[in-house]
Amino acid sequence: MVTDVPYSALGQIAANPEVQRVREVAFAALHVEPGQRVLDAGTGTGEVARLLATRLGGTGSVVAVDASAEALAAAYARDEGTCVQYTQGDVCRLNFPDGSFDAVHCERVLQHLAEPDTAVTELARVTRPGGRVCLVDTDWESVAVDGLPYPLVARVRAHLLATVVGQHLDMGRTLRRRLLRGGLQEVTAVPVALYFADPVAAAAVLPMVNPAVPAEAGLIPTDLREEWFSALAEAGSRGDFLATLTMWVAAATV
């Protein structure tokens, strides 16, 4: 959920119960039905695309688009005969005719784009009139940790926000505005607070609490790394560790 997450870690993120809870909110907002044609824009290794495919009842199709050929190769290798079609493309310049899809899903992509509103316009363009667009993204400024000394948390959090996460720290809470300005209708926006009561549970989603992430990744200031992970371990042992992060699910009708 930060930039440059290794593809091997994406499966751990997808399996996390808190992330699964966010996706259930998104799927409910997207209203996917059997027989529909669905786009998963910025699919990564395709976990969401394959979940969407299971909701089509053996009919319809899912097109999974990503800019990275490497990610798509990993997605294809993980696929076990679903109806997902994988293709390389840019979410800001999609190679599909107007109204190609009944529903479009885009998760944790816009925060990394220089022109997220261009992507929103494209996602709406390729959705048929009456079809649904669902955007999921992070409000990184909401990240909070308890159970560790506050000055230490404050320094690590400031470093994370300044150097590691995507270009738009507030993307999650701006999704509703972007859909409205894009001319979409029936816009809804739901905040989903991810909650982690121990460092191990949080590690898959918040890599700055994962000691397996190498120092070279730059998630923790070098001079604080030993103190940070020692404090995390102590909080985990005491049972008073807490981490939260808010994600937003915004959906609308074209």
C-alpha positions in Angstrom: 0.0 0.0 0.0 3.0 2.2 -0.4 4.9 2.7 -3.6 7.2 0.0 -4.9 5.7 -2.8 -2.9 7.3 -6.1 -4.1 4.8 -8.3 -6.0 5.4 -11.1 -3.5 4.0 -8.9 -0.8 0.8 -8.1 -2.7 -0.7 -11.5 -1.9 -0.1 -10.9 1.8 -1.9 -7.6 1.5 -4.8 -9.2 -0.3 -5.1 -11.9 2.3 -5.3 -9.5 5.2 -8.8 -9.5 6.8 -8.9 -5.7 7.0 -8.1 -5.3 3.3 -10.7 -7.9 2.5 -13.2 -5.9 4.5 -12.5 -2.8 2.4 -13.0 -4.9 -0.8 -16.3 -6.2 0.4 -17.5 -2.6 0.8 -16.2 -1.8 -2.7 -17.9 -4.8 -4.3 -21.2 -3.9 -2.6 -20.9 -0.4 -4.0 -19.9 -1.6 -7.5 -23.1 -3.8 -7.9 -21.4 -6.4 -10.2 -23.9 -8.9 -11.7 -23.6 -12.1 -13.7 -23.1 -11.6 -17.4 -21.5 -8.1 -17.1 -18.2 -6.9 -18.5 -16.0 -5.5 -15.8 -12.7 -3.5 -15.8 -10.2 -3.7 -13.0 -7.9 -0.7 -13.7 -4.4 -0.9 -12.2 -4.8 -4.5 -11.3 -1.3 -5.3 -10.0 -1.1 -9.0 -9.6 -4.8 -9.4 -10.2 -6.2 -10.4 -6.9 -9.2 -8.1 -7.1 -9.9 -9.0 -10.8 -10.1 -12.7 -9.9 -12.4 -12.0 -7.0 -14.7 -10.0 -9.3 -14.7 -12.9 -11.7 -16.1 -15.2 -9.1 -19.1 -12.8 -8.8 -20.1 -13.2 -12.5 -21.6 -16.6 -12.0 -19.6 -18.1 -14.9 -20.8 -15.6 -17.4 -19.5 -12.2 -18.4 -15.8 -11.3 -18.2 -13.2 -9.2 -16.4 -10.5 -7.2 -18.1 -7.5 -6.5 -15.9 -5.3 -3.6 -17.0 -1.9 -2.6 -15.5 1.0 -0.5 -16.8 3.6 -3.1 -15.7 4.3 -6.1 -17.8 6.0 -7.7 -14.8 2.9 -7.3 -12.7 0.7 -8.8 -15.4 3.1 -11.7 -15.8 2.8 -12.4 -12.1 -1.0 -12.0 -12.3 -1.3 -14.4 -15.2 0.9 -17.0 -13.3 -1.5 -16.8 -10.3 -4.6 -17.3 -12.5 -6.2 -20.7 -12.4 -8.6 -20.6 -15.3 -10.8 -17.6 -14.5 -12.5 -15.4 -17.0 -10.0 -12.6 -16.4 -8.2 -11.2 -19.5 -4.9 -9.4 -18.7 -3.7 -6.5 -20.8 -1.1 -3.8 -20.5 -2.3 -0.2 -20.5 -2.3 3.2 -19.0 -5.3 4.1 -16.8 -5.0 7.7 -18.1 -5.2 6.6 -21.7 -7.3 3.4 -21.9 -7.4 1.6 -25.2 -11.1 0.8 -25.1 -14.1 2.4 -26.9 -16.6 4.6 -25.0 -19.0 2.6 -22.9 -17.1 -0.7 -23.1 -17.8 -1.8 -19.5 -20.8 -2.3 -17.2 -18.6 -1.7 -14.1 -15.1 -0.3 -13.5 -13.0 -0.8 -10.3 -9.8 1.0 -9.4 -8.0 0.4 -6.1 -5.0 2.2 -4.7 -3.9 3.6 -8.0 -4.9 7.2 -8.1 -2.6 8.2 -5.2 0.4 7.4 -7.4 -0.7 9.3 -10.5 0.5 12.8 -11.6 -3.0 13.4 -13.1 -5.6 11.4 -11.2 -8.5 13.4 -12.5 -7.5 12.4 -16.1 -7.7 8.8 -14.9 -11.2 9.4 -13.4 -12.4 10.9 -16.7 -11.0 7.8 -18.6 -12.6 5.4 -16.2 -16.0 7.1 -16.6 -15.5 7.3 -20.4 -15.2 3.5 -20.8 -18.2 2.8 -18.5 -21.6 2.6 -20.2 -24.3 5.0 -19.3 -25.9 3.7 -16.2 -22.8 1.7 -15.3 -20.9 2.0 -12.1 -17.4 3.3 -11.2 -15.8 2.4 -7.9 -12.6 4.0 -6.6 -10.7 2.8 -3.5 -7.8 4.7 -2.1 -5.9 5.6 1.1 -5.9 8.6 3.3 -2.3 8.3 4.4 -2.6 11.3 6.7 -4.9 9.2 8.8 -2.2 6.7 9.8 -1.8 6.4 13.5 0.1 4.2 15.9 -0.3 3.8 19.7 1.6 1.8 22.4 4.9 3.3 21.4 6.6 6.5 22.7 4.8 9.4 21.0 8.0 11.3 19.9 9.2 8.2 18.2 5.9 7.6 16.4 5.8 11.2 15.3 9.2 11.1 13.7 8.6 7.8 11.9 5.2 9.0 10.7 6.6 12.3 9.4 9.3 10.4 7.6 6.8 8.0 6.0 4.5 10.8 4.8 7.4 12.9 3.5 9.4 10.3 1.6 7.6 7.0 1.0 3.9 7.1 0.1 2.3 8.2 -3.1 2.0 11.6 -4.6 -1.4 12.4 -3.0 -1.5 11.7 0.8 -5.1 12.7 0.9 -6.3 10.8 -2.1 -8.9 8.7 -0.2 -10.9 11.6 1.1 -10.8 13.4 -2.3 -12.4 10.6 -4.3 -16.0 11.9 -3.8 -15.0 15.3 -5.0 -13.3 13.9 -8.0 -16.3 11.9 -9.0 -18.6 14.8 -8.6 -16.4 17.1 -10.7 -16.2 14.4 -13.3 -19.9 14.7 -13.8 -20.9 11.3 -12.3 -24.2 10.8 -10.5 -25.4 9.1 -7.3 -22.0 9.5 -5.7 -21.3 7.8 -2.4 -18.2 7.7 -0.2 -17.6 5.4 2.7 -14.6 5.6 5.1 -13.3 2.3 6.2 -11.0 2.3 9.2 -8.4 -0.5 9.2 -7.6 -1.6 12.7 -4.6 -3.7 13.8 -4.1 -4.8 17.4 -0.7 -6.4 17.0 2.4 -5.6 14.9 2.3 -8.9 13.0 -1.3 -8.2 11.7 -0.3 -4.7 10.7 2.9 -5.7 9.0 1.3 -6.9 5.8 -0.5 -3.6 5.2 1.8 -1.1 6.9 5.4 -2.1 5.9 7.0 0.4 8.3 6.1 -2.0 11.1 7.5 -5.0 9.2 11.0 -5.8 10.3 11.5 -8.0 7.2 11.4 -4.9 5.0 15.1 -4.1 4.4 16.6 -0.8 5.7 17.4 0.1 2.1 13.7 0.6 1.4 13.9 3.8 3.4 10.7 3.3 5.4 12.3 4.1 8.7 15.0 6.8 9.4 18.3 4.9 9.7 19.1 6.3 13.1 15.7 5.2 14.5 15.4 1.7 13.0 16.7 -0.2 16.0 14.7 1.8 18.5 11.5 1.6 16.4 11.4 -2.1 16.0 12.4 -2.7 19.6 9.5 -0.5 20.7 7.2 -2.3 18.4 8.2 -5.7 19.8 7.7 -4.4 23.3 4.2 -3.0 22.5 3.3 -6.3 20.9 4.4 -8.3 24.0 2.5 -6.0 26.3 -0.6 -6.3 24.1 -1.2 -2.5 23.9 -0.1 -2.0 20.3 -2.6 -0.3 18.0 -2.4 0.9 14.4 -5.1 2.4 12.3 -5.4 3.7 8.7 -8.5 4.9 6.9 -9.3 3.9 3.3 -12.2 5.3 1.3 -14.6 3.6 -1.1 -16.3 6.0 -3.5 -18.7 4.9 -6.1 -20.9 6.6 -8.7 -23.1 6.0 -11.7 -22.2 7.2 -15.2 
